[in-house]
Amino acid sequence: MSKQDQYLKGLLIRGLVDNRKLAGVANATKLPNGEYGFCLMCLKGSTLDIYDTNMNQDVGQLLYSVDLTKISKLKTSTFIFNTYISFTYEGFPYKLTNCLHKQLYAEIKKEAGF
């Protein structure tokens, strides 16, 4: 089992992701309270949880829990040199960059109805 698989299995055991085991580290460039830096996006059902993290992918405190059925202005790019996801939730803009997990982006779009 690869390190990535072990990591995702750990997130599943902790209840941070569902059976799809979709999570990815990104660089937060725009969050409602001005936070920035590394974060971990975890998809569980139609909820995207954004956790503080570090270079070792240690899961820190939960920063935001986003109901994807209520987001607007969703934009994603999976081009290798310009990956990002941006959306508006409860009137606040979110932008996360440099996550290379294309399946995570695809499932976020699906859960959001885009």
NORPE-V520168 format. One record per pair of residues at least 24 apart in sequence whose ideal C-beta (glycine too) atoms are under 6 Angstrom apart, sorted by the first residue. I is the first residue (numbers start at 1). J is the second residue. Records with the same first field share a line. If there is no record, write none. Layout:
I=J, J
This chain:
16=42
17=42, 44
18=44, 45
22=104, 107
24=99, 101, 104
25=57
26=96, 98, 99
27=97, 98
28=96
29=95, 97
30=93, 95
32=92
43=107
46=111
68=111, 112
71=112
74=112, 114
76=105
78=102, 105
